[in-house]
Amino acid sequence: MTAIIPKDFLRADDGRLRPLSVVMLGLVLFMAISHVMQLWFLYIPSSLFKTLHLCLSIVTLFIWYAQRRESKWRGASDLVLAFVATACLAYVFLSFEALIHERMFGPSTADVIVGVALLIAAITAAYNVWGITIPIIAIGALLYGYFGNLFNSDLLYHSGIKFERLISYTSIPFFEGLLGSMTGLSGGLIFVFMLFAGLLRTTGGIDFILTLAERLGGRSRGGPAKVAVVGSGIMGMISGSTVANVASTGSITIPLMKRNGFRGSYAGAVEAVASTGGQFMPPVMGLTAFLIVGITGIPYGSVMLAALLPALIFYGNLFLAVHFQAVASGMKPQFEEAAKRTSLIQDIKEYGHLLFAVGLLVYLLIGRMPPGHAAVIAALFIAAAELVKQLLLHRAAPGEGLRIAINRIVAGLHEGVLNGAQLAVVIAVIGVLVDMMTITGFAQKLSNLMLGVADDNLIVLLCLAALSCLVFGLGMPTPAAYSLVAVVGAPALVDFGVEMLTAHMFVFFFANMSAVTPPVALAALVASKLAQASYARTALIASMLGLPGFVIPFLFVVYPELLMLEGALPQRFLTFIACLVGFAAVNVAVSGTMLTPNLPVRMRLAAAATGALLLWPSLIATLIGFVAFAVLLFVDRARSASEPMTT
């Protein structure tokens, strides 16, 4: 899965240079270098850098689309919008001092025109990348900000915002909305992690992750599905988009699972759920960890630690569900396929530098290095290691080795810049919605309404918050979904008395789970297409496999020790094991499989009751649950005595 830019990337068949390809290559290199320079040296003011980040992201996307349009008219319109974004950037650079010192609260006509143009360009770019949903929401938010005085409802009414102020608040010269703090996080952190992810992918990252996953689970029953769980989880951790991760890793893992005997709908569901879980797997957490830090001010280490146990429970359940499905289907370990693999020494020679790069990133993050700096160092290591690797492999022709290395590095930067730009525009456009909800008071009113409906009942409030997060998160990449629900669901929980980190982790989990929640379930939709299976069935199976993702947030409100917020180490460990075994028991009840398939109904009911006991917030119930689970194991072992199980 390594990528190499073809030799004719910059030239057409007749030998002439492709102008847009040359411009695109220049943009990629400039964006990569400028973002790294800003991260390390802060060479321009923050507001100016946010404008640079967003405008260049817009230009990059429109030029990228213009290269691929079959319609000349559409391609020309893309280039016009790229020019508009460039003109907006030039205007802000030339007028920056006057904008922030003289016209912030009294914009000129030119300021308003540029602000409107930037809004149009950003919303159109978001539409091209993410579809109609996000632009409609953003335009609706702007209309609500302007016409708020026409509403009779206490929830929706506000005094209305004059047009000039509306543009100022959401663009320039106030540098909020499109150019707010979330865009700053996108440029300062998320973008450089996209560079790291791009380099990891194009230098063999997917091959490396899948090889690693195969060594962990390839020899057991249902090995390919377990490979998908591990591989998609790791790649999803750094992707920033569940759907994009399904599209990239699923193109490999889903056919692999189908060849091993899994139904297409089940294979698609496993990929969708595994990619979804990657978004809350530490240390990167689909890049949303940095937004949580930016919005709450909670240290990154605390956020990363809080996500660890819930993520392990989620993946432990998914891994076990896949194993039970393999047992129920009568699948055997793939010893023959495993024997065809290369040796461990060969794998280390081929991918060892990538393993070291990932380990280096984790080490630097745990060591409290600023996340952006850690990503840059890890990315530079990948680039340097790839260069050395290719020169060693092509000792007889170092020029060819140099070409391959440079092409892979540039391909990685190209992919990273493009993915970073896609996330930049959607985060910026969501920033408009977030600011409108805050400025108009709608977010606070909605929070108060939820508190009023809950009537001092925490469970009701949690259910309302969960529902709002699932709805607001539909159809959005994880960072954008969290940015929105952070101002919708989290404030109500905090006002009720829920600890801030717990509240934000709660809404983050549910916003993320919207990717596998029918009727939209975009991750399941993409996976079903790759699997050539029924979307409805794939989404239904995905929501069942992802059940812990809907339950765990409620558990860590009840069990703060799951987020490492309270309790001594033994208490945290007991809670973790109780939840892990509890979900295993639920899995047994749902699948009808334990050590053997086709469990009788009474054992499945007993397993369901055991799961409920283990998940119930009571020490006595937990202890009874452990005993009950041990009894279930003993009884099923007796059933399987004449049919030894192979793992």
Secondary structure, DSSP 4 states (H G I P E B T S, - for coil): ------TTSSB-TTS-B-HHHHHHHHHHHHHHHHHHHHHHH--S-HHHHHHHHHHHHHHHHHHHHHHH-SSHHHHHHHHHHHHHHHHHHHHHHHHHHHHHHTSSSS--HHHHHHHHHHHHHHHHHHHHHH-SHHHHHHHHHHHHHHHGGG--STTT------HHHHHHHHSTTTT-GGGSHHHHHIIIIIHHHHHHHHHHHHTTHHHHHHHHHHHHHTTSTTHHHHHHHHHHHHHHHTTS-HHHHHHHHHHHHHHHHHHTT--HHHHHHHHHHHHHHHTT-TTTGGGHHHHHHHHH---HHHHHHHHHHHHHHHHHHHHHHHHHHHHHTT----HHHHHTSPPHHHHHHHHHHHHHHHHHHHHHHHTT--HHHHHHHHHHHHHHHHHHHHHHHTTT-HHHHHHHHHHHHHHHHHHHHHHHHHHHHHHHHHHHHHHHHHHTSHHHHHHHHHHHHHTT-HHHHHHHHHHHHHHHTTTS-HHHHHHHHTTTTHHHHHHHT--HHHHHHHHHHHHHHGGGSTTT-HHHHHHHHHHT--HHHHHHHHHHHTHHHHHHHHHHHH-GGGGTSSS-HHHHHHHHHHHHHHHHHHHHHHH--SSSSS--HHHHHHHHHHHHHHHSS-HHHHHHHHHHHHHHHHHHHHHTTTSPPP-
